[in-house]
């Protein structure tokens, strides 16, 4: 959060007062002619606006502590390495994971850019209404995407439905349900006006709309519509990839799961599984990149193995060695747990070591065993040269917290050609792919009690991964979300999806959950406590933060800076955070 310095503010006001004494001050002196009224004058101008919306999707998966990574941190599969105590996250400050607050304002910035297109779409005369409707529909999709993320992160929030052309200080929180209803209507219009296949890379398609619509239908409890939307995607041009393809297809050590997650393959025309993916190429001009080094996938999701020492006290396998190009320079920001590493792979007689599931195959993971790792000592001159990294040279085994745990290399490996450290470079990344569509339809069937059909859809995904098939008796919401963890790690905003399901449980008054008591009891919190042993005794502790969370932390705090600046209205604070006593009933319809 940026602080406001008093002295510069006074100086600025003084200068403005002096300037007002001159008529020349009234003359326009534009800093740039790239203003909306100069851009949105024809089809090309509106297309340029959409390019910005497309680029902003990279914020989900590019940059340090990007949105997806932070969303995964506070779930059943991980904790933030340095800030596992959610009680230290306040409306005014989140020291180690600032995106808990910043995501709120940033997402509204992306909504603003979509709103500019939506508000100005009829400022020009369109000779082809199909073009107009396609551009409008794409903008509605981008806006709906960010609103979906916001209401399933913060709950009730202000609705901004058009371009703002002046200061506005009278916002009121709008019910999450009202916003979900509005974006559902928007996308029901959009799905009728977008093509099945994109005219160019990055365009939104009918499949991308139906996929997002399915999530919104699930959130609204309209399960039959969710089934229809997912079925439309499944019966469309998309298909699960089951054969080797793409840049590494000729490398025998790998498999189709590896191929699916190479950045070069995510937007390949031959990859029929992609529904929507971001575009960010290391070979493109630097000003097109969202960030440098890029995805940070080899920084955020992997341990600091490179700090492990040999018998001499020197690093046994530094990131600067040849191994670093492949393994990266991990920082362990998303500290995964043993449920993710080992326990969720135990099915029937299978363990994580014997499972046929390609998503836990030895060629797809880097293993860090109880005492030794499969990573070898490569420092020249080391007495352990060629030997596995070993825990025996740690002064304290507590030091292993950020340096010693296994990880799914097939998901994290992204070369970093444009930066001096292997953090994980530019690369296309999935937003939606067909495997999730099957899991969404399985969830819709589960809500309807049709567990046999749910099992069929789960088995489509599991069969491709060579996982053992299941029956209707195996289908529970916990099973579905464990399957999501196996398939969608590093791709899905997991906290968002868990919050969505929590509200559905509460709305249906199912399993003891209710909307009236959702801040005190919810499915999100119960699942986190059930599977994330970092919150169990002995609790995870690192950097003087001990893992702690309460049911009210399901929803993240609204930034206090936003609430304070809104002097003529009321933006509510979520229950459990400072300021919630000032809340007023949210608006129940879109203003």
C-alpha distance (Angstrom), angle and dihedral (degrees) to the residues before:
residue distance angle dihedral
X1 . . .
X2 3.77 . .
X3 3.78 116.2 .
X4 3.79 122.4 -137.8
X5 3.81 114.7 -128.7
X6 3.82 113.2 -142.9
X7 3.82 98.5 -147.4
X8 3.82 96.5 52.7
X9 3.80 89.0 46.6
X10 3.81 91.9 54.1
X11 3.79 91.2 47.2
X12 3.77 91.4 50.5
X13 3.79 92.3 51.4
X14 3.83 90.5 48.5
X15 3.78 91.8 52.3
X16 3.79 91.7 49.1
X17 3.82 91.4 51.4
X18 3.80 91.4 51.6
X19 3.78 91.6 46.4
X20 3.79 91.4 52.4
X21 3.81 89.5 65.1
X22 3.79 90.6 68.6
X23 3.80 125.0 71.9
X24 3.81 88.1 -144.8
X25 3.79 87.5 70.4
X26 3.82 88.0 68.0
X27 3.79 93.1 58.9
X28 3.81 112.9 98.7
X29 3.78 114.4 -110.4
X30 3.79 104.4 179.7
X31 3.78 117.7 -158.1
X32 3.78 90.1 -154.3
X33 3.78 139.9 7.0
X34 3.81 90.2 -144.2
X35 3.79 90.0 99.1
X36 3.82 120.4 137.2
X37 3.79 93.0 -107.0
X38 3.81 89.0 56.6
X39 3.79 96.0 44.0
X40 3.79 106.8 40.4
X41 3.79 97.0 61.0
X42 3.82 100.3 106.0
X43 3.78 143.7 7.0
X44 3.80 93.1 -79.9
X45 3.79 90.8 54.5
X46 3.79 92.8 51.8
X47 3.79 90.3 46.5
X48 3.81 89.1 54.7
X49 3.80 88.2 53.7
X50 3.79 89.9 53.5
X51 3.80 90.0 50.3
X52 3.78 87.8 61.3
X53 3.81 91.0 50.3
X54 3.79 90.3 50.2
X55 3.78 92.9 49.7
X56 3.80 91.5 50.1
X57 3.80 89.8 61.3
X58 3.82 85.7 73.7
X59 3.79 87.7 72.4
X60 3.80 86.8 77.5
X61 3.79 94.0 65.3
X62 3.81 109.2 10.6
X63 3.77 130.0 76.8
X64 3.78 132.5 38.1
X65 3.80 112.7 -50.6
X66 3.80 89.8 0.7
X67 3.80 121.2 -168.6
X68 3.81 97.8 -93.2
X69 3.81 92.2 48.0
X70 3.80 92.6 49.7
X71 3.80 90.5 45.3
X72 3.81 90.2 55.9
X73 3.82 93.3 48.2
X74 3.80 96.2 74.0
X75 3.80 100.3 47.2
X76 3.78 143.0 85.9
X77 3.81 94.4 -75.2
X78 3.81 104.2 47.5
X79 3.79 151.4 7.0
X80 3.80 130.3 -143.2
X81 3.79 104.9 -93.3
X82 3.82 95.0 -129.5
X83 3.80 104.4 22.0
X84 3.77 109.4 44.0
X85 3.81 92.6 142.1
X86 3.80 106.5 87.9
X87 3.81 91.1 -172.1
X88 3.80 87.1 73.1
X89 3.82 89.9 60.3
X90 3.79 105.3 92.4
X91 3.82 133.6 173.4
X92 3.80 88.0 -103.2
X93 3.80 103.4 44.2
X94 3.78 143.2 10.7
X95 3.77 103.6 -176.9
X96 3.79 104.9 -166.2
X97 3.80 101.5 22.8
X98 3.83 105.8 36.7
X99 3.80 93.6 168.4
X100 3.80 88.3 76.0
X101 3.82 83.5 78.3
X102 3.80 102.4 20.5
X103 3.80 94.6 57.4
X104 3.81 88.4 70.2
X105 3.80 95.9 59.9
X106 3.78 95.3 34.2
X107 3.80 92.8 54.7
X108 3.80 90.6 51.6
X109 3.79 87.0 54.7
X110 3.80 89.5 57.9
X111 3.80 90.3 46.0
X112 3.81 88.6 51.9
X113 3.80 91.2 57.9
X114 3.81 92.2 49.3
X115 3.81 90.3 46.0
X116 3.80 91.5 55.0
X117 3.79 89.5 59.5
X118 3.80 92.7 44.1
X119 3.81 94.0 48.4
X120 3.80 95.1 46.4
X121 3.80 99.3 40.4
X122 3.82 92.4 105.3
X123 3.78 96.5 41.3
X124 3.79 86.9 94.7
X125 3.77 131.8 51.4
X126 3.80 110.2 -109.9
X127 3.77 118.1 -149.4
X128 3.79 90.0 -168.6
X129 3.82 114.9 43.8
X130 3.81 90.4 -168.7
X131 3.82 89.7 64.0
X132 3.79 91.0 47.3
X133 3.79 92.2 49.7
X134 3.80 92.8 46.9
X135 3.82 92.9 52.7
X136 3.80 92.0 44.9
X137 3.81 90.7 47.9
X138 3.80 93.0 52.0
X139 3.81 90.8 50.3
X140 3.81 90.1 48.9
X141 3.81 89.2 52.4
X142 3.80 93.3 52.8
X143 3.79 91.1 47.3
X144 3.79 92.0 47.4
X145 3.80 91.2 49.0
X146 3.80 93.7 57.2
X147 3.80 93.8 41.7
X148 3.81 89.4 51.3
X149 3.80 89.0 53.6
X150 3.82 93.1 46.0
X151 3.81 98.7 49.0
X152 3.80 90.3 48.2
X153 3.79 91.2 49.6
X154 3.81 103.7 38.8
X155 3.82 104.4 13.7
X156 3.83 114.5 -146.7
X157 3.81 110.0 31.5
X158 3.82 137.8 159.9
X159 3.80 116.3 -78.2
X160 3.80 115.5 -133.1
X161 3.78 108.5 -175.8
X162 3.78 103.7 169.2
X163 3.77 146.0 27.4
X164 3.80 114.2 -65.8
X165 3.80 113.3 -137.6
X166 3.79 98.0 178.7
X167 3.78 144.4 15.0
X168 3.78 115.2 -55.2
X169 3.80 120.8 -169.7
X170 3.80 102.0 163.3
X171 3.77 105.3 80.9
X172 3.78 121.0 148.7
X173 3.78 127.6 -163.9
X174 3.79 111.7 -101.7
X175 3.77 122.3 -150.0
X176 3.79 114.5 -94.3
X177 3.81 87.1 -130.5
X178 3.80 93.0 55.9
X179 3.80 91.6 51.1
X180 3.81 91.6 47.8
X181 3.80 88.7 50.9
X182 3.80 91.7 51.5
X183 3.79 96.8 48.2
X184 3.81 88.7 46.4
X185 3.81 89.5 57.8
X186 3.80 90.8 45.4
X187 3.78 92.9 53.3
X188 3.80 93.6 44.3
X189 3.81 85.0 61.0
X190 3.80 92.6 43.6
X191 3.79 96.1 51.1
X192 3.80 89.7 60.9
X193 3.78 93.3 52.9
X194 3.78 106.0 44.9
X195 3.80 128.7 83.9
X196 3.78 126.6 -112.0
X197 3.79 91.9 -124.9
X198 3.82 124.5 33.9
X199 3.79 119.9 -109.6
X200 3.79 88.1 -143.3
X201 3.77 139.6 6.0
X202 3.79 114.3 -72.0
X203 3.81 96.6 22.2
X204 3.78 117.8 133.7
X205 3.80 115.9 -112.6
X206 3.77 137.1 -161.8
X207 3.80 88.2 -100.9
X208 3.82 93.0 55.8
X209 3.80 90.0 50.8
X210 3.80 93.7 48.3
X211 3.80 91.0 48.0
X212 3.81 92.5 53.4
X213 3.80 90.6 40.9
X214 3.79 89.2 55.9
X215 3.81 90.3 57.2
X216 3.80 90.8 48.9
X217 3.82 91.9 47.3
X218 3.81 88.7 51.5
X219 3.80 89.7 49.7
X220 3.80 90.0 51.0
X221 3.81 93.6 46.7
X222 3.81 93.3 -114.4
X223 3.78 95.6 135.1
X224 3.81 98.6 164.9
X225 3.79 89.8 54.9
X226 3.82 89.5 48.3
X227 3.80 89.0 53.6
X228 3.81 91.1 49.0
X229 3.83 92.5 48.7
X230 3.80 94.6 48.1
X231 3.79 91.5 43.9
X232 3.80 89.6 54.1
X233 3.81 88.7 56.3
X234 3.80 94.6 43.5
X235 3.82 91.8 48.9
X236 3.81 91.7 46.1
X237 3.80 129.2 84.1
X238 3.81 93.9 -65.9
X239 3.80 123.2 99.0
X240 3.80 135.4 171.9
X241 3.79 113.4 -96.0
X242 3.80 109.3 -119.1
X243 3.80 102.9 160.3
X244 3.80 131.3 64.0
X245 3.81 114.5 -89.0
X246 3.77 145.4 158.0
X247 3.79 135.5 25.0
X248 3.81 98.9 -13.5
X249 3.80 98.6 33.0
X250 3.79 91.4 118.9
X251 3.80 95.6 53.5
X252 3.79 108.1 99.7
X253 3.80 95.6 -159.5
X254 3.80 90.8 68.6
X255 3.82 136.0 65.8
X256 3.80 140.7 -157.2
X257 3.81 92.4 -78.4
X258 3.78 89.1 58.0
X259 3.79 90.8 48.5
X260 3.80 92.4 50.4
X261 3.78 91.8 60.1
X262 3.77 102.8 46.0
X263 3.78 106.5 112.4
X264 3.80 90.3 -135.6
X265 3.81 90.1 60.6
X266 3.79 101.7 46.1
X267 3.80 95.4 85.2
X268 3.80 97.6 29.8
X269 3.79 112.3 132.2
X270 3.81 87.4 -130.1
X271 3.81 91.3 58.0
X272 3.79 98.7 90.8
X273 3.80 92.1 176.4
X274 3.81 95.7 71.7
X275 3.79 114.8 99.4
X276 3.79 97.0 167.1
X277 3.79 130.3 -8.2
X278 3.78 133.9 171.5
X279 3.80 120.0 -112.7
X280 3.81 120.4 -133.7
X281 3.80 117.1 143.3
X282 3.82 126.6 -167.3
X283 3.81 89.2 -147.8
X284 3.81 93.8 54.7
X285 3.80 125.2 94.3
X286 3.84 111.3 -72.0
X287 3.81 92.4 -120.7
X288 3.81 88.5 64.2
X289 3.81 93.0 58.4
X290 3.77 119.2 101.4
X291 3.80 90.0 -144.7
X292 3.76 142.1 -19.3
X293 2.97 125.0 -93.9
X294 3.82 84.6 21.4
X295 3.80 129.6 -149.3
X296 3.82 97.4 16.2
X297 3.80 85.1 -149.9
X298 3.83 92.3 141.5
X299 3.80 90.4 48.3
X300 3.80 104.5 42.5
X301 3.79 102.5 39.8
X302 3.82 103.1 36.6
X303 3.83 134.0 70.3
X304 3.80 126.5 -110.6
X305 3.82 91.2 -103.8
X306 3.82 87.1 153.3
X307 3.82 90.6 72.4
X308 3.83 93.2 61.8
X309 3.80 110.3 115.1
X310 3.76 135.6 -142.8
X311 3.82 126.4 -135.7
X312 3.82 91.8 -76.3
X313 3.82 93.7 57.0
X314 3.79 92.9 -109.5
X315 3.78 124.5 122.1
X316 3.77 108.7 -85.9
X317 3.82 96.9 -157.2
X318 3.80 113.3 13.3
X319 3.80 121.3 -169.0
X320 3.81 86.6 -115.2
X321 3.79 91.1 65.1
X322 3.80 122.7 89.0
X323 3.81 90.9 -92.6
X324 3.81 90.7 61.0
X325 3.80 93.4 70.6
X326 3.79 88.6 65.1
X327 3.79 103.8 29.0
X328 3.80 97.1 38.5
X329 3.79 130.5 -153.6
X330 3.78 100.9 -64.7
X331 3.78 122.5 -161.4
X332 3.81 100.3 -179.1
X333 3.81 94.7 -131.0
X334 3.81 89.6 150.6
X335 3.80 98.5 49.8
X336 3.79 105.4 -163.6
X337 3.80 121.9 -156.7
X338 3.77 137.7 -133.0
X339 3.80 92.2 -96.5
X340 3.80 87.0 65.0
X341 3.80 94.9 38.5
X342 3.80 100.2 44.6
X343 3.79 122.8 -12.4
X344 3.78 102.3 60.3
X345 3.81 89.4 58.0
X346 3.80 92.2 60.7
X347 3.81 105.9 104.2
X348 3.78 124.0 157.7
X349 3.78 106.9 -42.1
X350 3.80 92.9 -16.4
X351 3.79 125.7 102.2
X352 3.78 129.8 -171.6
X353 3.81 86.7 -91.4
X354 3.80 96.5 51.4
X355 3.81 103.8 31.0
X356 3.82 114.6 123.7
X357 3.82 88.0 -147.0
X358 3.80 107.7 125.5
X359 3.81 89.2 -149.6
X360 3.82 88.0 70.7
X361 3.79 97.6 32.2
X362 3.83 118.0 137.7
X363 3.80 91.3 -118.8
X364 3.81 90.6 56.5
X365 3.82 100.5 46.3
X366 3.79 134.6 57.3
X367 3.78 106.2 -133.8
X368 3.78 125.0 -143.3
X369 3.80 105.9 -174.6
X370 3.78 130.6 -158.0
X371 3.79 92.8 -84.1
X372 3.81 108.5 -2.9
X373 3.79 135.9 36.5
X374 3.77 131.9 -140.6
X375 3.84 86.1 -124.5
X376 3.80 109.7 99.2
X377 3.80 130.3 -137.9
X378 3.79 105.8 -106.0
X379 3.80 103.7 168.7
X380 3.81 107.9 124.5
X381 3.78 110.9 -116.3
X382 3.79 95.0 19.4
X383 3.83 113.4 140.8
X384 3.83 85.7 -136.4
X385 3.83 94.5 50.6
X386 3.82 109.3 152.5
X387 3.81 92.9 12.0
X388 3.82 124.4 113.8
X389 3.78 118.7 -94.4
X390 3.79 108.2 -93.9
X391 3.80 135.9 -154.4
X392 3.80 91.2 -144.1
X393 3.80 91.9 86.7
X394 3.80 95.5 58.4
X395 3.79 114.6 109.8
X396 3.80 87.8 -148.9
X397 3.78 127.1 14.7
X398 3.82 87.8 -142.6
X399 3.81 84.7 75.1
X400 3.79 89.3 70.0
X401 3.83 92.8 74.9
X402 3.80 95.3 96.3
X403 3.79 99.0 21.7
X404 3.79 108.1 47.1
X405 3.80 124.3 56.7
X406 3.83 134.5 94.2
X407 3.79 123.9 -101.6
X408 3.83 140.7 -169.5
X409 3.80 100.8 -103.9
X410 3.80 91.7 -176.5
X411 3.80 88.4 66.7
X412 3.81 99.8 41.2
X413 3.81 106.2 39.5
X414 3.81 109.0 109.4
X415 3.83 116.8 150.1
X416 3.80 116.1 -125.2
X417 3.82 106.3 -147.0
X418 3.81 96.3 157.5
X419 3.79 100.6 52.3
X420 3.79 134.4 59.9
X421 3.81 93.6 -126.0
X422 3.82 125.8 54.0
X423 3.81 98.2 -117.8
X424 3.81 95.9 140.4
X425 3.78 116.7 -78.9
X426 3.76 138.9 -137.5
X427 3.77 115.2 -49.9
X428 3.78 144.7 143.8
X429 3.81 112.4 -92.3
X430 3.79 135.3 -165.5
X431 3.78 121.7 -104.3
X432 3.82 95.4 167.8
X433 3.80 129.9 4.5
X434 3.78 132.2 171.4
X435 3.80 97.2 -103.8
X436 3.81 88.2 67.9
X437 3.81 90.9 48.4
X438 3.80 89.2 60.8
X439 3.81 90.2 48.3
X440 3.81 90.9 50.3
X441 3.80 91.6 51.3
X442 3.80 89.5 47.7
X443 3.79 88.2 54.3
X444 3.82 91.8 50.4
X445 3.81 90.0 51.2
X446 3.81 89.7 48.9
X447 3.81 91.7 55.1
X448 3.81 88.7 51.7
X449 3.80 92.0 49.5
X450 3.81 92.7 -113.8
X451 3.78 95.0 131.1
X452 3.81 94.1 159.0
X453 3.80 91.1 61.7
X454 3.80 89.5 43.2
X455 3.81 89.8 54.2
X456 3.81 90.0 50.8
X457 3.80 91.0 56.3
X458 3.78 93.6 44.0
X459 3.79 88.7 50.8
X460 3.81 91.3 54.7
X461 3.79 88.6 63.4
X462 3.80 95.0 37.8
X463 3.79 94.2 48.1
X464 3.80 91.3 55.7
X465 3.81 88.5 52.2
X466 3.85 91.1 47.0
X467 3.81 89.7 -118.8
X468 3.82 118.2 151.3
X469 3.79 111.5 -88.4
X470 3.80 121.4 -114.3
X471 3.79 138.5 -146.1
X472 3.80 133.5 -132.2
X473 3.80 89.7 -93.4
X474 3.81 90.2 64.6
X475 3.80 95.3 57.0
X476 3.79 116.0 108.6
X477 3.77 131.9 137.9
X478 3.79 88.3 -106.0
X479 3.80 89.7 54.8
X480 3.81 91.9 49.5
X481 3.79 92.0 51.2
X482 3.77 92.5 46.4
X483 3.78 87.1 53.6
X484 3.80 89.1 50.3
X485 3.82 89.2 53.6
X486 3.79 90.9 52.7
X487 3.79 94.9 46.8
X488 3.80 106.2 30.8
X489 3.82 107.1 35.5
X490 3.86 109.7 142.6
X491 3.84 88.9 14.2
X492 3.81 109.3 64.1
X493 3.81 126.6 63.7
X494 3.78 88.9 -124.2
X495 3.79 98.9 -174.1
X496 3.81 89.3 51.1
X497 3.80 92.6 52.4
X498 3.81 92.7 46.3
X499 3.80 90.9 51.0
X500 3.80 90.3 50.0
X501 3.81 90.9 54.7
X502 3.80 91.4 44.9
X503 3.80 91.5 57.9
X504 3.80 90.8 48.2
X505 3.81 91.6 52.7
X506 3.81 89.0 49.3
X507 3.81 94.6 46.1
X508 3.80 90.4 51.8
X509 3.83 91.9 45.5
X510 3.79 86.0 -129.1
X511 3.83 126.8 162.7
X512 3.79 93.2 -0.5
X513 3.80 96.3 -53.8
X514 3.80 124.2 127.3
X515 3.80 138.9 171.1
X516 3.79 90.4 -121.9
X517 3.81 92.0 62.2
X518 3.80 101.9 26.5
X519 3.82 93.5 120.7
X520 3.82 88.2 56.2
X521 3.80 101.1 39.3
X522 3.80 127.5 17.8
X523 3.78 140.6 151.0
X524 3.81 93.4 -116.6
X525 3.79 93.8 60.0
X526 3.79 93.6 41.5
X527 3.79 92.5 52.6
X528 3.81 92.6 46.6
X529 3.80 90.5 51.6
X530 3.80 91.5 45.0
X531 3.79 98.2 52.3
X532 3.79 109.0 17.8
X533 3.80 104.2 79.5
X534 3.80 90.8 -174.6
X535 3.81 84.6 83.8
X536 3.81 93.5 48.8
X537 3.80 125.8 85.4
X538 2.99 119.2 -52.5
X539 3.78 85.5 41.3
X540 3.79 123.3 -148.2
X541 3.80 111.1 -96.8
X542 3.78 127.4 -176.5
X543 3.81 132.5 151.7
X544 3.81 91.4 4.8
X545 3.80 91.1 -58.4
X546 3.79 118.3 117.2
X547 3.80 117.8 -161.4
X548 3.78 108.4 -98.5
X549 3.78 134.1 156.3
X550 3.81 138.2 158.8
X551 3.82 130.5 -157.0
X552 3.82 91.0 -101.2
X553 3.80 88.9 63.4
X554 3.78 89.9 72.9
X555 3.82 85.2 93.5
X556 3.79 117.9 49.5
X557 3.82 122.6 -127.4
X558 3.79 120.4 -88.8
X559 3.84 107.3 -122.8
X560 3.79 110.2 -97.5
X561 3.80 90.1 -142.1
X562 3.81 89.5 64.1
X563 3.80 93.4 48.0
X564 3.81 93.5 46.9
X565 3.81 94.7 48.3
X566 3.81 91.4 52.2
X567 3.81 93.5 82.3
X568 3.82 99.0 162.1
X569 3.79 99.6 45.0
X570 3.78 141.3 31.5
X571 3.77 126.0 -104.0
X572 3.79 107.1 -174.2
X573 3.77 124.6 -129.7
X574 3.79 117.2 -134.4
X575 3.79 116.3 -102.4
X576 3.77 113.0 -90.6
X577 3.81 96.9 35.7
X578 3.80 129.8 94.6
X579 3.79 111.1 -82.0
X580 3.79 98.7 29.0
X581 3.82 88.7 119.1
X582 3.83 88.8 71.7
X583 3.80 94.2 59.1
X584 3.80 122.4 127.2
X585 3.82 127.0 -164.5
X586 3.83 109.4 -74.3
X587 3.78 122.1 -119.6
X588 3.80 109.2 -88.8
X589 3.80 95.8 -155.4
X590 3.77 136.0 38.8
X591 3.83 109.1 -88.4
